[in-house]
Amino acid sequence: MKARVTVTLKTGILDPQGKAIEGALRSLGIAGVASVRQGKVFDIEIEGASDRARAEALLKEAADRLLANTVIENYRIELI
Amino acid sequence: MKARVTVTLKTGILDPQGKAIEGALRSLGIAGVASVRQGKVFDIEIEGASDRARAEALLKEAADRLLANTVIENYRIELI
């Protein structure tokens, strides 16, 4: 089974990387971008076929313990 | 207008970061993950209200020139 975990910064957390990208876009002459915030995405292949509940529990544990810093980041799990 | 650009490695391109995450998950005792591939996500706010075609052109230019390395990465643009 395939899944995607998307990790994004919580609202209010500063994102210097996003700010740098905003600046770089301006330097390149690409105007019209008001703000950029960067996050991470993990495409995960899970062994075994079709137990969605087990897969979701596994991904939640992986996200809580490794993929996301839940103090400053939110995550979303999608099974595909 | 809000948009999300998701950048992922092309098939066949090695992903050492993903491999490291696989190993870390195993070390944590989280079993059942066959593979992990990491990508990036950019949440972008575009100035001006509602010209979807203009926004898409802008995002395509940003992705081609800055956000993605199109030699090794694919990107997908979603307007929200």
Backbone of each chain as nested JSON, in Angstrom:
{
  "chains": [
    {"id": "A", "residues": [
      {"number": 1, "name": "MET", "atoms": {"N": [0.846, -1.196, 0.0], "CA": [0.0, 0.0, 0.0], "C": [0.882, 1.246, 0.0]}},
      {"number": 2, "name": "LYS", "atoms": {"N": [0.464, 2.258, -0.741], "CA": [1.256, 3.491, -0.797], "C": [0.607, 4.568, 0.054]}},
      {"number": 3, "name": "ALA", "atoms": {"N": [1.434, 5.417, 0.595], "CA": [0.908, 6.502, 1.41], "C": [1.795, 7.722, 1.235]}},
      {"number": 4, "name": "ARG", "atoms": {"N": [1.221, 8.865, 1.534], "CA": [1.991, 10.106, 1.518], "C": [1.772, 10.824, 2.841]}},
      {"number": 5, "name": "VAL", "atoms": {"N": [2.878, 11.192, 3.491], "CA": [2.798, 11.989, 4.712], "C": [3.349, 13.372, 4.379]}},
      {"number": 6, "name": "THR", "atoms": {"N": [2.527, 14.404, 4.588], "CA": [2.942, 15.774, 4.314], "C": [3.146, 16.496, 5.636]}},
      {"number": 7, "name": "VAL", "atoms": {"N": [4.333, 17.063, 5.809], "CA": [4.681, 17.741, 7.058], "C": [4.861, 19.224, 6.76]}},
      {"number": 8, "name": "THR", "atoms": {"N": [4.1, 20.068, 7.465], "CA": [4.184, 21.515, 7.236], "C": [4.368, 22.215, 8.571]}},
      {"number": 9, "name": "LEU", "atoms": {"N": [4.969, 23.385, 8.525], "CA": [5.145, 24.163, 9.75], "C": [3.8, 24.662, 10.252]}},
      {"number": 10, "name": "LYS", "atoms": {"N": [3.635, 24.686, 11.578], "CA": [2.407, 25.253, 12.141], "C": [2.342, 26.746, 11.864]}},
      {"number": 11, "name": "THR", "atoms": {"N": [1.133, 27.266, 11.827], "CA": [0.934, 28.703, 11.65], "C": [1.656, 29.454, 12.768]}},
      {"number": 12, "name": "GLY", "atoms": {"N": [2.327, 30.523, 12.404], "CA": [3.007, 31.331, 13.419], "C": [4.461, 30.949, 13.613]}},
      {"number": 13, "name": "ILE", "atoms": {"N": [4.864, 29.769, 13.133], "CA": [6.27, 29.383, 13.242], "C": [7.033, 30.03, 12.089]}},
      {"number": 14, "name": "LEU", "atoms": {"N": [8.118, 30.715, 12.408], "CA": [8.908, 31.39, 11.378], "C": [9.498, 30.371, 10.407]}},
      {"number": 15, "name": "ASP", "atoms": {"N": [9.58, 30.753, 9.128], "CA": [10.114, 29.854, 8.104], "C": [11.175, 30.591, 7.295]}},
      {"number": 16, "name": "PRO", "atoms": {"N": [12.418, 30.646, 7.81], "CA": [13.467, 31.386, 7.098], "C": [13.735, 30.828, 5.703]}},
      {"number": 17, "name": "GLN", "atoms": {"N": [13.574, 29.508, 5.548], "CA": [13.797, 28.901, 4.228], "C": [12.772, 29.432, 3.223]}},
      {"number": 18, "name": "GLY", "atoms": {"N": [11.525, 29.509, 3.659], "CA": [10.474, 30.066, 2.803], "C": [10.764, 31.511, 2.441]}},
      {"number": 19, "name": "LYS", "atoms": {"N": [11.229, 32.284, 3.441], "CA": [11.567, 33.7, 3.189], "C": [12.689, 33.808, 2.166]}},
      {"number": 20, "name": "ALA", "atoms": {"N": [13.668, 32.906, 2.257], "CA": [14.786, 32.935, 1.308], "C": [14.276, 32.646, -0.106]}},
      {"number": 21, "name": "ILE", "atoms": {"N": [13.323, 31.724, -0.201], "CA": [12.769, 31.399, -1.516], "C": [12.005, 32.605, -2.079]}},
      {"number": 22, "name": "GLU", "atoms": {"N": [11.239, 33.288, -1.209], "CA": [10.545, 34.508, -1.658], "C": [11.545, 35.498, -2.247]}},
      {"number": 23, "name": "GLY", "atoms": {"N": [12.658, 35.698, -1.527], "CA": [13.673, 36.627, -1.995], "C": [14.286, 36.187, -3.31]}},
      {"number": 24, "name": "ALA", "atoms": {"N": [14.538, 34.875, -3.421], "CA": [15.16, 34.361, -4.643], "C": [14.222, 34.52, -5.832]}},
      {"number": 25, "name": "LEU", "atoms": {"N": [12.915, 34.296, -5.601], "CA": [11.954, 34.472, -6.698], "C": [11.951, 35.922, -7.165]}},
      {"number": 26, "name": "ARG", "atoms": {"N": [11.975, 36.852, -6.196], "CA": [12.02, 38.271, -6.561], "C": [13.276, 38.572, -7.36]}},
      {"number": 27, "name": "SER", "atoms": {"N": [14.416, 38.041, -6.909], "CA": [15.684, 38.284, -7.63], "C": [15.614, 37.756, -9.055]}},
      {"number": 28, "name": "LEU", "atoms": {"N": [14.881, 36.672, -9.25], "CA": [14.763, 36.096, -10.593], "C": [13.755, 36.854, -11.449]}},
      {"number": 29, "name": "GLY", "atoms": {"N": [13.102, 37.855, -10.849], "CA": [12.121, 38.622, -11.611], "C": [10.754, 37.967, -11.689]}},
      {"number": 30, "name": "ILE", "atoms": {"N": [10.524, 36.98, -10.815], "CA": [9.213, 36.331, -10.792], "C": [8.371, 37.052, -9.742]}},
      {"number": 31, "name": "ALA", "atoms": {"N": [7.525, 37.976, -10.205], "CA": [6.764, 38.818, -9.29], "C": [5.376, 38.257, -9.069]}},
      {"number": 32, "name": "GLY", "atoms": {"N": [4.769, 38.633, -7.953], "CA": [3.385, 38.238, -7.699], "C": [3.239, 37.167, -6.645]}},
      {"number": 33, "name": "VAL", "atoms": {"N": [4.359, 36.76, -6.042], "CA": [4.288, 35.771, -4.975], "C": [4.262, 36.506, -3.633]}},
      {"number": 34, "name": "ALA", "atoms": {"N": [3.206, 36.317, -2.872], "CA": [3.063, 37.027, -1.599], "C": [3.828, 36.324, -0.491]}},
      {"number": 35, "name": "SER", "atoms": {"N": [3.778, 35.0, -0.434], "CA": [4.534, 34.295, 0.594], "C": [4.776, 32.845, 0.185]}},
      {"number": 36, "name": "VAL", "atoms": {"N": [5.856, 32.289, 0.735], "CA": [6.203, 30.891, 0.491], "C": [6.478, 30.241, 1.84]}},
      {"number": 37, "name": "ARG", "atoms": {"N": [5.933, 29.049, 2.05], "CA": [6.314, 28.263, 3.232], "C": [6.68, 26.871, 2.753]}},
      {"number": 38, "name": "GLN", "atoms": {"N": [7.834, 26.395, 3.234], "CA": [8.303, 25.099, 2.756], "C": [7.967, 23.996, 3.746]}},
      {"number": 39, "name": "GLY", "atoms": {"N": [7.612, 22.852, 3.212], "CA": [7.375, 21.668, 4.031], "C": [8.041, 20.455, 3.413]}},
      {"number": 40, "name": "LYS", "atoms": {"N": [7.74, 19.294, 3.989], "CA": [8.346, 18.051, 3.51], "C": [7.252, 17.065, 3.157]}},
      {"number": 41, "name": "VAL", "atoms": {"N": [7.589, 16.18, 2.23], "CA": [6.631, 15.15, 1.87], "C": [7.371, 13.812, 1.851]}},
      {"number": 42, "name": "PHE", "atoms": {"N": [6.726, 12.778, 2.387], "CA": [7.325, 11.446, 2.426], "C": [6.406, 10.483, 1.688]}},
      {"number": 43, "name": "ASP", "atoms": {"N": [6.908, 9.887, 0.621], "CA": [6.148, 8.864, -0.09], "C": [6.583, 7.518, 0.448]}},
      {"number": 44, "name": "ILE", "atoms": {"N": [5.656, 6.844, 1.09], "CA": [5.986, 5.635, 1.847], "C": [5.239, 4.441, 1.277]}},
      {"number": 45, "name": "GLU", "atoms": {"N": [6.006, 3.376, 1.064], "CA": [5.417, 2.11, 0.618], "C": [5.329, 1.206, 1.838]}},
      {"number": 46, "name": "ILE", "atoms": {"N": [4.127, 0.69, 2.087], "CA": [3.929, -0.156, 3.263], "C": [3.783, -1.598, 2.822]}},
      {"number": 47, "name": "GLU", "atoms": {"N": [4.477, -2.478, 3.554], "CA": [4.396, -3.908, 3.22], "C": [3.012, -4.451, 3.538]}},
      {"number": 48, "name": "GLY", "atoms": {"N": [2.599, -5.443, 2.774], "CA": [1.29, -6.043, 3.024], "C": [0.245, -5.287, 2.253]}},
      {"number": 49, "name": "ALA", "atoms": {"N": [-0.852, -5.945, 2.008], "CA": [-1.767, -5.423, 1.019], "C": [-2.691, -4.332, 1.543]}},
      {"number": 50, "name": "SER", "atoms": {"N": [-3.614, -4.637, 2.37], "CA": [-4.799, -3.788, 2.387], "C": [-5.386, -3.458, 3.751]}},
      {"number": 51, "name": "ASP", "atoms": {"N": [-4.646, -3.654, 4.828], "CA": [-5.239, -3.312, 6.12], "C": [-5.041, -1.816, 6.384]}},
      {"number": 52, "name": "ARG", "atoms": {"N": [-6.029, -1.037, 6.003], "CA": [-5.884, 0.424, 6.071], "C": [-5.719, 0.915, 7.503]}},
      {"number": 53, "name": "ALA", "atoms": {"N": [-6.422, 0.282, 8.427], "CA": [-6.356, 0.741, 9.828], "C": [-4.941, 0.537, 10.377]}},
      {"number": 54, "name": "ARG", "atoms": {"N": [-4.365, -0.654, 10.055], "CA": [-3.012, -0.932, 10.535], "C": [-2.014, 0.044, 9.895]}},
      {"number": 55, "name": "ALA", "atoms": {"N": [-2.191, 0.268, 8.589], "CA": [-1.294, 1.186, 7.881], "C": [-1.372, 2.583, 8.484]}},
      {"number": 56, "name": "GLU", "atoms": {"N": [-2.566, 3.028, 8.777], "CA": [-2.711, 4.374, 9.348], "C": [-2.064, 4.475, 10.726]}},
      {"number": 57, "name": "ALA", "atoms": {"N": [-2.216, 3.416, 11.527], "CA": [-1.602, 3.42, 12.854], "C": [-0.078, 3.471, 12.733]}},
      {"number": 58, "name": "LEU", "atoms": {"N": [0.449, 2.67, 11.785], "CA": [1.889, 2.645, 11.55], "C": [2.403, 4.021, 11.129]}},
      {"number": 59, "name": "LEU", "atoms": {"N": [1.703, 4.648, 10.199], "CA": [2.145, 5.951, 9.697], "C": [2.042, 7.027, 10.774]}},
      {"number": 60, "name": "LYS", "atoms": {"N": [1.009, 6.924, 11.592], "CA": [0.849, 7.9, 12.664], "C": [2.03, 7.779, 13.634]}},
      {"number": 61, "name": "GLU", "atoms": {"N": [2.404, 6.541, 13.943], "CA": [3.54, 6.353, 14.851], "C": [4.824, 6.891, 14.215]}},
      {"number": 62, "name": "ALA", "atoms": {"N": [5.023, 6.574, 12.926], "CA": [6.224, 7.056, 12.233], "C": [6.268, 8.583, 12.218]}},
      {"number": 63, "name": "ALA", "atoms": {"N": [5.124, 9.212, 11.951], "CA": [5.086, 10.676, 11.888], "C": [5.34, 11.279, 13.257]}},
      {"number": 64, "name": "ASP", "atoms": {"N": [4.693, 10.728, 14.283], "CA": [4.847, 11.279, 15.635], "C": [6.268, 11.126, 16.153]}},
      {"number": 65, "name": "ARG", "atoms": {"N": [6.899, 9.978, 15.83], "CA": [8.19, 9.698, 16.441], "C": [9.37, 10.128, 15.596]}},
      {"number": 66, "name": "LEU", "atoms": {"N": [9.197, 10.232, 14.278], "CA": [10.374, 10.528, 13.454], "C": [10.154, 11.616, 12.398]}},
      {"number": 67, "name": "LEU", "atoms": {"N": [9.058, 11.515, 11.654], "CA": [8.953, 12.36, 10.453], "C": [8.647, 13.821, 10.769]}},
      {"number": 68, "name": "ALA", "atoms": {"N": [7.872, 14.044, 11.831], "CA": [7.478, 15.42, 12.146], "C": [7.919, 15.776, 13.564]}},
      {"number": 69, "name": "ASN", "atoms": {"N": [8.257, 17.039, 13.754], "CA": [8.459, 17.572, 15.095], "C": [7.134, 18.217, 15.485]}},
      {"number": 70, "name": "THR", "atoms": {"N": [6.345, 17.506, 16.282], "CA": [4.965, 17.957, 16.498], "C": [4.87, 19.214, 17.367]}},
      {"number": 71, "name": "VAL", "atoms": {"N": [5.996, 19.672, 17.906], "CA": [5.975, 20.945, 18.621], "C": [5.763, 22.095, 17.635]}},
      {"number": 72, "name": "ILE", "atoms": {"N": [6.387, 21.983, 16.469], "CA": [6.314, 23.097, 15.503], "C": [5.705, 22.696, 14.165]}},
      {"number": 73, "name": "GLU", "atoms": {"N": [5.402, 21.414, 13.983], "CA": [4.933, 20.971, 12.667], "C": [3.622, 20.195, 12.761]}},
      {"number": 74, "name": "ASN", "atoms": {"N": [2.808, 20.357, 11.752], "CA": [1.623, 19.52, 11.564], "C": [1.936, 18.464, 10.517]}},
      {"number": 75, "name": "TYR", "atoms": {"N": [1.215, 17.347, 10.572], "CA": [1.363, 16.389, 9.477], "C": [0.004, 15.885, 9.033]}},
      {"number": 76, "name": "ARG", "atoms": {"N": [-0.042, 15.435, 7.79], "CA": [-1.271, 14.856, 7.258], "C": [-0.919, 13.554, 6.575]}},
      {"number": 77, "name": "ILE", "atoms": {"N": [-1.696, 12.517, 6.843], "CA": [-1.458, 11.194, 6.266], "C": [-2.522, 10.924, 5.214]}},
      {"number": 78, "name": "GLU", "atoms": {"N": [-2.078, 10.558, 4.014], "CA": [-3.027, 10.131, 2.964], "C": [-2.652, 8.732, 2.51]}},
      {"number": 79, "name": "LEU", "atoms": {"N": [-3.6, 7.832, 2.526], "CA": [-3.376, 6.507, 1.916], "C": [-3.833, 6.588, 0.468]}},
      {"number": 80, "name": "ILE", "atoms": {"N": [-3.025, 6.016, -0.426], "CA": [-3.333, 6.159, -1.858], "C": [-3.852, 4.824, -2.405]}}
    ]},
    {"id": "B", "residues": [
      {"number": 1, "name": "MET", "atoms": {"N": [-4.656, 34.072, -3.897], "CA": [-4.896, 32.665, -4.231], "C": [-3.787, 31.798, -3.635]}},
      {"number": 2, "name": "LYS", "atoms": {"N": [-4.185, 30.631, -3.131], "CA": [-3.191, 29.736, -2.546], "C": [-2.867, 28.601, -3.506]}},
      {"number": 3, "name": "ALA", "atoms": {"N": [-1.641, 28.136, -3.414], "CA": [-1.242, 27.017, -4.262], "C": [-0.251, 26.149, -3.511]}},
      {"number": 4, "name": "ARG", "atoms": {"N": [-0.151, 24.928, -3.955], "CA": [0.851, 24.02, -3.388], "C": [1.638, 23.409, -4.538]}},
      {"number": 5, "name": "VAL", "atoms": {"N": [2.969, 23.505, -4.449], "CA": [3.841, 22.852, -5.427], "C": [4.548, 21.706, -4.708]}},
      {"number": 6, "name": "THR", "atoms": {"N": [4.367, 20.496, -5.221], "CA": [4.995, 19.32, -4.624], "C": [6.109, 18.847, -5.544]}},
      {"number": 7, "name": "VAL", "atoms": {"N": [7.316, 18.73, -4.998], "CA": [8.492, 18.334, -5.775], "C": [8.961, 16.97, -5.283]}},
      {"number": 8, "name": "THR", "atoms": {"N": [9.032, 16.002, -6.189], "CA": [9.468, 14.651, -5.808], "C": [10.569, 14.191, -6.759]}},
      {"number": 9, "name": "LEU", "atoms": {"N": [11.408, 13.297, -6.271], "CA": [12.469, 12.749, -7.118], "C": [11.865, 11.887, -8.215]}},
      {"number": 10, "name": "LYS", "atoms": {"N": [12.455, 11.938, -9.396], "CA": [12.02, 11.06, -10.477], "C": [12.311, 9.603, -10.131]}},
      {"number": 11, "name": "THR", "atoms": {"N": [11.537, 8.715, -10.721], "CA": [11.766, 7.288, -10.53], "C": [13.183, 6.939, -10.985]}},
      {"number": 12, "name": "GLY", "atoms": {"N": [13.864, 6.132, -10.198], "CA": [15.201, 5.706, -10.583], "C": [16.306, 6.554, -10.003]}},
      {"number": 13, "name": "ILE", "atoms": {"N": [15.96, 7.751, -9.528], "CA": [16.98, 8.593, -8.892], "C": [17.154, 8.124, -7.444]}},
      {"number": 14, "name": "LEU", "atoms": {"N": [18.385, 7.866, -7.054], "CA": [18.659, 7.406, -5.694], "C": [18.248, 8.457, -4.668]}},
      {"number": 15, "name": "ASP", "atoms": {"N": [17.757, 7.989, -3.525], "CA": [17.308, 8.9, -2.476], "C": [17.927, 8.476, -1.145]}},
      {"number": 16, "name": "PRO", "atoms": {"N": [19.174, 8.899, -0.89], "CA": [19.849, 8.488, 0.346], "C": [19.11, 8.952, 1.6]}},
      {"number": 17, "name": "GLN", "atoms": {"N": [18.468, 10.115, 1.502], "CA": [17.73, 10.632, 2.659], "C": [16.566, 9.695, 3.007]}},
      {"number": 18, "name": "GLY", "atoms": {"N": [15.864, 9.256, 1.971], "CA": [14.78, 8.296, 2.183], "C": [15.295, 6.992, 2.782]}},
      {"number": 19, "name": "LYS", "atoms": {"N": [16.449, 6.531, 2.286], "CA": [17.049, 5.292, 2.815], "C": [17.387, 5.457, 4.292]}},
      {"number": 20, "name": "ALA", "atoms": {"N": [17.91, 6.636, 4.651], "CA": [18.25, 6.895, 6.052], "C": [17.0, 6.854, 6.924]}},
      {"number": 21, "name": "ILE", "atoms": {"N": [15.905, 7.383, 6.402], "CA": [14.654, 7.372, 7.169], "C": [14.156, 5.94, 7.345]}},
      {"number": 22, "name": "GLU", "atoms": {"N": [14.27, 5.129, 6.276], "CA": [13.908, 3.703, 6.404], "C": [14.689, 3.058, 7.541]}},
      {"number": 23, "name": "GLY", "atoms": {"N": [16.0, 3.295, 7.557], "CA": [16.842, 2.714, 8.602], "C": [16.45, 3.207, 9.984]}},
      {"number": 24, "name": "ALA", "atoms": {"N": [16.16, 4.507, 10.078], "CA": [15.79, 5.082, 11.378], "C": [14.475, 4.495, 11.877]}},
      {"number": 25, "name": "LEU", "atoms": {"N": [13.534, 4.297, 10.958], "CA": [12.248, 3.7, 11.366], "C": [12.475, 2.293, 11.909]}},
      {"number": 26, "name": "ARG", "atoms": {"N": [13.327, 1.53, 11.213], "CA": [13.636, 0.176, 11.685], "C": [14.278, 0.231, 13.076]}},
      {"number": 27, "name": "SER", "atoms": {"N": [15.231, 1.157, 13.255], "CA": [15.893, 1.281, 14.565], "C": [14.898, 1.606, 15.663]}},
      {"number": 28, "name": "LEU", "atoms": {"N": [13.865, 2.359, 15.307], "CA": [12.85, 2.717, 16.302], "C": [11.87, 1.584, 16.548]}},
      {"number": 29, "name": "GLY", "atoms": {"N": [12.009, 0.489, 15.81], "CA": [11.101, -0.635, 16.001], "C": [9.791, -0.499, 15.253]}},
      {"number": 30, "name": "ILE", "atoms": {"N": [9.74, 0.444, 14.299], "CA": [8.534, 0.618, 13.486], "C": [8.699, -0.232, 12.233]}},
      {"number": 31, "name": "ALA", "atoms": {"N": [8.111, -1.429, 12.249], "CA": [8.307, -2.382, 11.159], "C": [7.158, -2.293, 10.163]}},
      {"number": 32, "name": "GLY", "atoms": {"N": [7.431, -2.74, 8.935], "CA": [6.36, -2.811, 7.945], "C": [6.47, -1.75, 6.867]}},
      {"number": 33, "name": "VAL", "atoms": {"N": [7.531, -0.925, 6.934], "CA": [7.729, 0.087, 5.893], "C": [8.673, -0.479, 4.847]}},
      {"number": 34, "name": "ALA", "atoms": {"N": [8.211, -0.573, 3.614], "CA": [9.027, -1.154, 2.551], "C": [9.988, -0.125, 1.966]}},
      {"number": 35, "name": "SER", "atoms": {"N": [9.526, 1.096, 1.754], "CA": [10.429, 2.121, 1.241], "C": [9.902, 3.514, 1.569]}},
      {"number": 36, "name": "VAL", "atoms": {"N": [10.858, 4.457, 1.63], "CA": [10.516, 5.857, 1.879], "C": [11.249, 6.702, 0.847]}},
      {"number": 37, "name": "ARG", "atoms": {"N": [10.552, 7.649, 0.25], "CA": [11.207, 8.638, -0.609], "C": [10.768, 10.027, -0.161]}},
      {"number": 38, "name": "GLN", "atoms": {"N": [11.759, 10.899, 0.008], "CA": [11.428, 12.219, 0.523], "C": [11.338, 13.252, -0.589]}},
      {"number": 39, "name": "GLY", "atoms": {"N": [10.387, 14.149, -0.446], "CA": [10.259, 15.256, -1.381], "C": [10.015, 16.554, -0.631]}},
      {"number": 40, "name": "LYS", "atoms": {"N": [9.706, 17.6, -1.392], "CA": [9.498, 18.918, -0.786], "C": [8.133, 19.445, -1.173]}},
      {"number": 41, "name": "VAL", "atoms": {"N": [7.604, 20.291, -0.331], "CA": [6.322, 20.893, -0.658], "C": [6.421, 22.394, -0.376]}},
      {"number": 42, "name": "PHE", "atoms": {"N": [5.866, 23.19, -1.284], "CA": [5.903, 24.636, -1.123], "C": [4.471, 25.158, -1.107]}},
      {"number": 43, "name": "ASP", "atoms": {"N": [4.083, 25.783, 0.004], "CA": [2.764, 26.406, 0.076], "C": [2.944, 27.875, -0.274]}},
      {"number": 44, "name": "ILE", "atoms": {"N": [2.354, 28.256, -1.383], "CA": [2.619, 29.574, -1.956], "C": [1.339, 30.385, -2.002]}},
      {"number": 45, "name": "GLU", "atoms": {"N": [1.464, 31.624, -1.536], "CA": [0.346, 32.563, -1.603], "C": [0.627, 33.509, -2.756]}},
      {"number": 46, "name": "ILE", "atoms": {"N": [-0.343, 33.605, -3.668], "CA": [-0.144, 34.454, -4.835], "C": [-0.979, 35.717, -4.705]}},
      {"number": 47, "name": "GLU", "atoms": {"N": [-0.345, 36.861, -5.027], "CA": [-1.057, 38.135, -4.941], "C": [-2.134, 38.203, -6.006]}},
      {"number": 48, "name": "GLY", "atoms": {"N": [-3.193, 38.926, -5.697], "CA": [-4.269, 39.086, -6.662], "C": [-5.237, 37.937, -6.52]}},
      {"number": 49, "name": "ALA", "atoms": {"N": [-6.428, 38.164, -6.978], "CA": [-7.502, 37.266, -6.601], "C": [-7.567, 35.989, -7.427]}},
      {"number": 50, "name": "SER", "atoms": {"N": [-7.908, 36.065, -8.673], "CA": [-8.543, 34.871, -9.216], "C": [-8.158, 34.478, -10.64]}},
      {"number": 51, "name": "ASP", "atoms": {"N": [-7.068, 35.017, -11.15], "CA": [-6.707, 34.625, -12.516], "C": [-5.914, 33.315, -12.47]}},
      {"number": 52, "name": "ARG", "atoms": {"N": [-6.618, 32.212, -12.612], "CA": [-5.991, 30.905, -12.449], "C": [-4.91, 30.637, -13.497]}},
      {"number": 53, "name": "ALA", "atoms": {"N": [-5.167, 31.077, -14.721], "CA": [-4.196, 30.82, -15.786], "C": [-2.888, 31.549, -15.508]}},
      {"number": 54, "name": "ARG", "atoms": {"N": [-3.017, 32.824, -15.052], "CA": [-1.816, 33.596, -14.747], "C": [-1.062, 32.956, -13.577]}},
      {"number": 55, "name": "ALA", "atoms": {"N": [-1.823, 32.54, -12.544], "CA": [-1.204, 31.913, -11.384], "C": [-0.467, 30.637, -11.785]}},
      {"number": 56, "name": "GLU", "atoms": {"N": [-1.079, 29.854, -12.637], "CA": [-0.426, 28.609, -13.048], "C": [0.849, 28.876, -13.833]}},
      {"number": 57, "name": "ALA", "atoms": {"N": [0.804, 29.885, -14.705], "CA": [1.998, 30.224, -15.476], "C": [3.126, 30.672, -14.547]}},
      {"number": 58, "name": "LEU", "atoms": {"N": [2.749, 31.508, -13.546], "CA": [3.722, 32.004, -12.573], "C": [4.362, 30.842, -11.804]}},
      {"number": 59, "name": "LEU", "atoms": {"N": [3.517, 29.916, -11.347], "CA": [4.026, 28.799, -10.554], "C": [4.889, 27.872, -11.392]}},
      {"number": 60, "name": "LYS", "atoms": {"N": [4.503, 27.704, -12.644], "CA": [5.291, 26.85, -13.53], "C": [6.683, 27.455, -13.716]}},
      {"number": 61, "name": "GLU", "atoms": {"N": [6.716, 28.778, -13.897], "CA": [8.018, 29.431, -14.063], "C": [8.854, 29.287, -12.784]}},
      {"number": 62, "name": "ALA", "atoms": {"N": [8.197, 29.509, -11.627], "CA": [8.916, 29.387, -10.349], "C": [9.459, 27.972, -10.16]}},
      {"number": 63, "name": "ALA", "atoms": {"N": [8.634, 26.968, -10.485], "CA": [9.067, 25.573, -10.3], "C": [10.214, 25.242, -11.247]}},
      {"number": 64, "name": "ASP", "atoms": {"N": [10.083, 25.65, -12.514], "CA": [11.117, 25.324, -13.5], "C": [12.439, 26.002, -13.175]}},
      {"number": 65, "name": "ARG", "atoms": {"N": [12.365, 27.242, -12.693], "CA": [13.596, 28.011, -12.539], "C": [14.198, 27.91, -11.148]}},
      {"number": 66, "name": "LEU", "atoms": {"N": [13.38, 27.62, -10.13], "CA": [13.93, 27.664, -8.768], "C": [13.557, 26.464, -7.898]}},
      {"number": 67, "name": "LEU", "atoms": {"N": [12.283, 26.111, -7.876], "CA": [11.833, 25.16, -6.845], "C": [12.256, 23.725, -7.128]}},
      {"number": 68, "name": "ALA", "atoms": {"N": [12.296, 23.353, -8.398], "CA": [12.632, 21.969, -8.735], "C": [13.857, 21.939, -9.637]}},
      {"number": 69, "name": "ASN", "atoms": {"N": [14.638, 20.883, -9.495], "CA": [15.709, 20.592, -10.441], "C": [15.131, 19.576, -11.421]}},
      {"number": 70, "name": "THR", "atoms": {"N": [14.697, 20.075, -12.582], "CA": [13.9, 19.214, -13.471], "C": [14.718, 18.095, -14.119]}},
      {"number": 71, "name": "VAL", "atoms": {"N": [16.03, 18.104, -13.921], "CA": [16.837, 16.974, -14.398], "C": [16.515, 15.711, -13.572]}},
      {"number": 72, "name": "ILE", "atoms": {"N": [16.336, 15.91, -12.278], "CA": [16.136, 14.751, -11.396], "C": [14.798, 14.776, -10.649]}},
      {"number": 73, "name": "GLU", "atoms": {"N": [14.043, 15.86, -10.791], "CA": [12.813, 15.98, -9.996], "C": [11.592, 16.275, -10.865]}},
      {"number": 74, "name": "ASN", "atoms": {"N": [10.468, 15.75, -10.431], "CA": [9.172, 16.117, -11.0], "C": [8.498, 17.108, -10.054]}},
      {"number": 75, "name": "TYR", "atoms": {"N": [7.594, 17.91, -10.612], "CA": [6.792, 18.75, -9.713], "C": [5.332, 18.715, -10.133]}},
      {"number": 76, "name": "ARG", "atoms": {"N": [4.483, 18.986, -9.152], "CA": [3.054, 19.08, -9.438], "C": [2.505, 20.351, -8.813]}},
      {"number": 77, "name": "ILE", "atoms": {"N": [1.714, 21.073, -9.584], "CA": [1.137, 22.334, -9.116], "C": [-0.344, 22.128, -8.84]}},
      {"number": 78, "name": "GLU", "atoms": {"N": [-0.774, 22.502, -7.634], "CA": [-2.212, 22.466, -7.322], "C": [-2.641, 23.855, -6.877]}},
      {"number": 79, "name": "LEU", "atoms": {"N": [-3.663, 24.379, -7.503], "CA": [-4.262, 25.627, -7.019], "C": [-5.377, 25.256, -6.044]}},
      {"number": 80, "name": "ILE", "atoms": {"N": [-5.425, 25.967, -4.92], "CA": [-6.391, 25.597, -3.877], "C": [-7.535, 26.608, -3.826]}}
    ]}
  ]
}
